[in-house]
């Protein structure tokens, strides 16, 4: 128990040393997952060990920080942390995300270079054992496009609040030069720039592998303060954004256990039914990507809404049948959907 308390206090000290503006007690409570009074006691204990702890007035509350950081003695990495970092880098590398993999590999080297030699020697056997015992299961799918020059230009424009100009080989007018205000990046099975074209335009996604001759302009371009990249991403089941609809799925009893542990969408609700089935409800766009995903559930899922999603499923079945030289009657497919 003493070791656990000491670890929690050190964790709080690292949080306070890792912030420039400081953290409020409520923010500390949320990050440490403890109550307000516990956080107050922990703050007082940290102050005894680190008297350099500062209070910053931020009416109507206060923020706390350790401005000079922590001595390297308190910052030595563990074998578990280094393995997690290397595994993340290897996962990005194997998926084709070479630029982000290189960034994590560079970070690992900086951490090891800043670690004292005795600590490195102590970590080496555990690090080697864990690396041999853990690997990445490679999944089928597209290799995301990552060009360091493209990512660098997007990040520079976001930091400098400038617009981007590029030739886009996609959309309704391939090859057209676009000027957009960058809002952020979405990384996934394919990587996308989220940006708005023109004054007051709606944000949309632009596939990075279709972006060419990119440059940062001198024209100001900042995303609206009200825009949230996370909220934008949560609107869609996948990447594609279209009309947001109410989705209702009935997972049949033989798939209920899987459904209760599955995350279909960020705003989902799960409703177990008396017959053993589970109703899944959420609001999202991207019905085509949702239809593709539902095929992985086989006969475990029944679409109740929207009707457009059920129609898409039927169309996808018919397309697959035609590709294999099989003719299906629409009425037969619809009856089984």
Secondary structure, 3 states (H helix, E strand, C coil): CHHHHHHHHHHHHHHHHCCCCCECHHHHHHHHCCCHHHHHHHHHHHHHHCCCCEEEEECCEEEEECCCCCCHHHCCCCHHHHHHHHHHHHHHHHCCCHHHHHHHHHHHHHHHHHCCHHHHHHHHHHHHHHHHHCCCCCCCCCCCCCCHHHHHHHHHHHHHCEEEEEEECCCCCCCEEEEEEEEEEECCCCCEEEEEECCCCCEEEEEHHHEEEEEEEEEECCCCCCCCHHHHHHHECCCCCCCCEEEEEEECHHHHHHHHCCCCCCCCEEEECCCCCEEEEEEEECHHHHHHHHHHHHHHEEEEECHHHHHHHHHHHHHHHHHCCCCCCHHHHHHHC
